[in-house]
Amino acid sequence: MQNILKTIFDAINGREKNFTSGSINKAILMLSIPMVLEMAMESLFALVDVFFVSQVSPEAVATVGLTESVITLVYAIAIGMSTAPMAMIARYVGEGDHSQASKVVLQAVYLAIGISLLIGIPGYFFASKILSGMGGSEELVASGTGYTQVMFASNIFIMLLFLLNGIFRGAGDAHLAMRALWLANGINIILDPILIFGWGPIPAMGVQGAAVATTIGRGLGVAFQLYLLLKGASVVRLYLKELQIQFSIMRKLLKIALNGALQFLIASASWIVLMRIVAQFGSEAVAGYVIAIRLIIFTLLPSWGIANAAATLVGQNLGAGHPDRAATSVWRAAYFSMIFLASVAAIYFFGASTIVYFFTDDQAVVDAGILSLRIFAISYALFAYGMVIGQAFNGAGDTRTPMIINLICFWAVEIPLAYFLALYAGWGLAGVCWAIAGSETLMTILSIILFRQGKWKTVEI
């Protein structure tokens, strides 16, 4: 027990820096612990946020669900963009070239700021049209536009938070990424009830308060990240003495980031279409579906932390000239993740009723939530392999392969199947959920086949 506690303590404090030699299991553990804790806080926020918002009204939950279906595009671009500096920095760190790795940081920040402006300005001014276009009722649009405007206006913090944490992960400093996200989401959780319901002189802002809390929390998280990079807390640094754009680095970033962003955009855009289908069955169906999705995210994000650990190990080991060690790291990480998700799936399937009732006592919302959660649970364990292998491709700098897989699974299979089952076969919400489960299973199968071919081992950065 003492050794286990010491390992956890060392991982949280980032005391292990060499991931290209020694025990693979230890390397996975040392990277995964802070990443899992980081993602656990992110998933806890997702649950706490929907818990407080659900106390306002079903329309408030639906507002968050519809808005986040669109904001997910911002997350997708941010995550996709973060794959580029993560892969490049991991490769350079594996080669021992920390100076070149540091040059990537400022160029990545420039890229994030530019794209966030292109998204935020139109998103703010067309917020009401976005909600109505997603199928929101007039009442929902009237009450939820403020929330949507704040989320779009503050998307720069989403961009930078994901991108800078990707930089920390690529450098092997997962403990710093953990601290930044814990700070951002901890502040968010504290401010949520204060701004939503009001406290003392602070007026109740309703659902818009959730967006303001998120903005403040993420903004402070980004400030903390920049401080760490400027003071040299990581093996890579942010140097402000060379402020010019370095086009050679920017071209490499864009090459990897484009397919990375498309990869996650394809997946996220499919969720918008699915939400649009679900919205046809009423606010209660949307609310139940959103609660189930948040529960899935609650346990999927820690598994995503394991996937990020695999991506770092792939990048650094390829840089060090150890492709076989990189492959072994991925298979072991996927196995550990699968064991975790299989255990969670059993809890979700058999305890769905009790779990959903914790969030709401609206029977129509509860029924929709139970239905969605049980269907997702059936194929949940298979998500692990698809998620880990997808991130492994990204860690190698091969963002094109998972982009193609996502295009096939989500747009050629998931959306047509959901539309047919939900609207033509008459399955309703269940049809959408079964389409999701089926497409995720297909994604896992294709990922395994392509990963075994090994072309990712020869990708140049």
QUIBEL-V730467 format. One record per backbone hydrogen bond with DSSP energy under -0.5 kcal/mol. CO is the residue of the C=O (numbers start at 1). NH is the residue of the N-H. If there is no record, write none. Layout:
co:CO nh:NH
co:CO nh:NH
//
This chain:
co:1 nh:5
co:2 nh:6
co:3 nh:7
co:4 nh:8
co:5 nh:9
co:6 nh:10
co:7 nh:11
co:8 nh:12
co:9 nh:13
co:10 nh:15
co:11 nh:14
co:15 nh:17
co:17 nh:19
co:23 nh:27
co:24 nh:28
co:25 nh:29
co:26 nh:30
co:27 nh:31
co:28 nh:32
co:29 nh:33
co:30 nh:34
co:31 nh:35
co:32 nh:36
co:33 nh:37
co:34 nh:38
co:35 nh:39
co:36 nh:40
co:37 nh:41
co:38 nh:42
co:39 nh:43
co:40 nh:44
co:41 nh:45
co:42 nh:46
co:43 nh:47
co:44 nh:48
co:45 nh:49
co:46 nh:50
co:47 nh:51
co:48 nh:52
co:49 nh:53
co:50 nh:54
co:51 nh:55
co:52 nh:55
co:53 nh:56
co:53 nh:57
co:57 nh:61
co:58 nh:62
co:59 nh:63
co:60 nh:64
co:61 nh:65
co:62 nh:66
co:63 nh:67
co:64 nh:68
co:65 nh:69
co:66 nh:70
co:67 nh:70
co:67 nh:71
co:68 nh:72
co:70 nh:73
co:70 nh:74
co:71 nh:74
co:71 nh:75
co:72 nh:76
co:73 nh:77
co:74 nh:78
co:75 nh:79
co:76 nh:80
co:77 nh:81
co:78 nh:82
co:79 nh:83
co:80 nh:83
co:80 nh:84
co:81 nh:84
co:81 nh:85
co:82 nh:86
co:83 nh:87
co:84 nh:88
co:85 nh:89
co:86 nh:90
co:87 nh:91
co:88 nh:92
co:89 nh:93
co:90 nh:94
co:91 nh:95
co:92 nh:96
co:92 nh:97
co:93 nh:96
co:96 nh:98
co:97 nh:101
co:98 nh:102
co:99 nh:103
co:100 nh:104
co:101 nh:104
co:101 nh:105
co:102 nh:105
co:102 nh:106
co:103 nh:107
co:104 nh:108
co:105 nh:109
co:106 nh:110
co:107 nh:111
co:108 nh:112
co:109 nh:113
co:110 nh:114
co:111 nh:115
co:112 nh:116
co:113 nh:117
co:114 nh:118
co:115 nh:119
co:116 nh:120
co:117 nh:121
co:119 nh:123
co:120 nh:124
co:121 nh:125
co:122 nh:126
co:124 nh:127
co:126 nh:130
co:127 nh:131
co:128 nh:132
co:129 nh:133
co:130 nh:134
co:131 nh:136
co:132 nh:135
co:137 nh:141
co:138 nh:142
co:139 nh:143
co:140 nh:144
co:141 nh:145
co:144 nh:148
co:145 nh:149
co:146 nh:150
co:147 nh:151
co:148 nh:152
co:149 nh:153
co:150 nh:154
co:152 nh:155
co:154 nh:157
co:154 nh:158
co:155 nh:159
co:156 nh:160
co:157 nh:161
co:158 nh:162
co:159 nh:163
co:160 nh:164
co:161 nh:165
co:162 nh:166
co:163 nh:167
co:164 nh:168
co:165 nh:169
co:166 nh:170
co:167 nh:171
co:168 nh:173
co:169 nh:172
co:172 nh:174
co:173 nh:176
co:173 nh:177
co:174 nh:178
co:175 nh:179
co:176 nh:180
co:177 nh:181
co:178 nh:182
co:179 nh:183
co:180 nh:184
co:181 nh:185
co:182 nh:186
co:183 nh:187
co:184 nh:188
co:185 nh:189
co:186 nh:190
co:187 nh:191
co:188 nh:192
co:189 nh:193
co:190 nh:194
co:191 nh:195
co:192 nh:196
co:193 nh:197
co:194 nh:198
co:195 nh:205
co:196 nh:206
co:199 nh:202
co:201 nh:203
co:202 nh:199
co:205 nh:208
co:206 nh:209
co:206 nh:210
co:207 nh:210
co:207 nh:211
co:208 nh:212
co:209 nh:213
co:210 nh:214
co:211 nh:215
co:212 nh:216
co:213 nh:217
co:214 nh:218
co:215 nh:219
co:216 nh:220
co:217 nh:221
co:218 nh:222
co:219 nh:223
co:220 nh:224
co:221 nh:225
co:222 nh:226
co:223 nh:227
co:224 nh:228
co:225 nh:229
co:226 nh:230
co:227 nh:231
co:228 nh:232
co:228 nh:233
co:228 nh:234
co:229 nh:238
co:237 nh:239
co:238 nh:240
co:241 nh:243
co:245 nh:247
co:246 nh:249
co:246 nh:250
co:247 nh:251
co:248 nh:252
co:249 nh:253
co:250 nh:254
co:251 nh:255
co:252 nh:256
co:253 nh:257
co:254 nh:258
co:255 nh:259
co:256 nh:260
co:257 nh:261
co:258 nh:262
co:259 nh:263
co:260 nh:264
co:261 nh:265
co:262 nh:266
co:263 nh:267
co:264 nh:268
co:265 nh:269
co:266 nh:270
co:267 nh:271
co:268 nh:272
co:269 nh:273
co:270 nh:274
co:271 nh:275
co:272 nh:276
co:273 nh:277
co:274 nh:278
co:275 nh:279
co:276 nh:280
co:277 nh:280
co:278 nh:281
co:279 nh:282
co:282 nh:286
co:283 nh:287
co:284 nh:288
co:285 nh:289
co:286 nh:290
co:287 nh:291
co:288 nh:292
co:289 nh:293
co:290 nh:294
co:291 nh:295
co:292 nh:296
co:293 nh:297
co:294 nh:298
co:295 nh:299
co:296 nh:300
co:297 nh:301
co:299 nh:303
co:300 nh:304
co:301 nh:305
co:302 nh:306
co:303 nh:307
co:304 nh:308
co:305 nh:309
co:306 nh:310
co:307 nh:311
co:308 nh:312
co:309 nh:313
co:310 nh:314
co:311 nh:315
co:312 nh:316
co:313 nh:317
co:314 nh:318
co:315 nh:319
co:316 nh:320
co:317 nh:322
co:318 nh:321
co:322 nh:326
co:323 nh:327
co:324 nh:328
co:325 nh:329
co:326 nh:330
co:327 nh:331
co:328 nh:332
co:329 nh:333
co:330 nh:334
co:331 nh:335
co:332 nh:336
co:333 nh:337
co:334 nh:338
co:335 nh:339
co:336 nh:340
co:337 nh:341
co:338 nh:342
co:339 nh:343
co:340 nh:344
co:341 nh:345
co:342 nh:346
co:343 nh:347
co:344 nh:348
co:345 nh:349
co:346 nh:350
co:347 nh:351
co:348 nh:352
co:351 nh:355
co:352 nh:356
co:353 nh:357
co:354 nh:358
co:355 nh:358
co:356 nh:359
co:356 nh:360
co:361 nh:363
co:362 nh:366
co:363 nh:367
co:364 nh:368
co:365 nh:369
co:366 nh:370
co:367 nh:371
co:368 nh:372
co:369 nh:373
co:370 nh:374
co:371 nh:375
co:372 nh:376
co:373 nh:377
co:374 nh:378
co:375 nh:378
co:375 nh:379
co:376 nh:379
co:377 nh:380
co:379 nh:382
co:379 nh:383
co:380 nh:383
co:380 nh:384
co:381 nh:384
co:382 nh:386
co:383 nh:387
co:384 nh:388
co:385 nh:389
co:386 nh:390
co:387 nh:391
co:388 nh:392
co:389 nh:393
co:390 nh:394
co:391 nh:395
co:392 nh:396
co:393 nh:398
co:394 nh:397
co:397 nh:399
co:398 nh:402
co:399 nh:403
co:400 nh:404
co:401 nh:405
co:402 nh:406
co:403 nh:407
co:404 nh:408
co:405 nh:409
co:406 nh:410
co:406 nh:411
co:407 nh:411
co:407 nh:412
co:408 nh:412
co:408 nh:413
co:409 nh:414
co:410 nh:415
co:413 nh:417
co:414 nh:418
co:415 nh:419
co:416 nh:420
co:417 nh:421
co:418 nh:422
co:419 nh:423
co:419 nh:424
co:420 nh:424
co:420 nh:425
co:421 nh:427
co:422 nh:428
co:427 nh:430
co:428 nh:431
co:428 nh:432
co:429 nh:433
co:430 nh:434
co:431 nh:435
co:432 nh:436
co:433 nh:437
co:434 nh:438
co:435 nh:439
co:436 nh:440
co:437 nh:441
co:438 nh:442
co:439 nh:443
co:440 nh:444
co:441 nh:445
co:442 nh:446
co:443 nh:447
co:444 nh:448
co:445 nh:449
co:446 nh:450
co:447 nh:451
co:448 nh:452
co:449 nh:453
co:450 nh:454
co:451 nh:454
co:454 nh:457
co:455 nh:458
co:456 nh:459
//
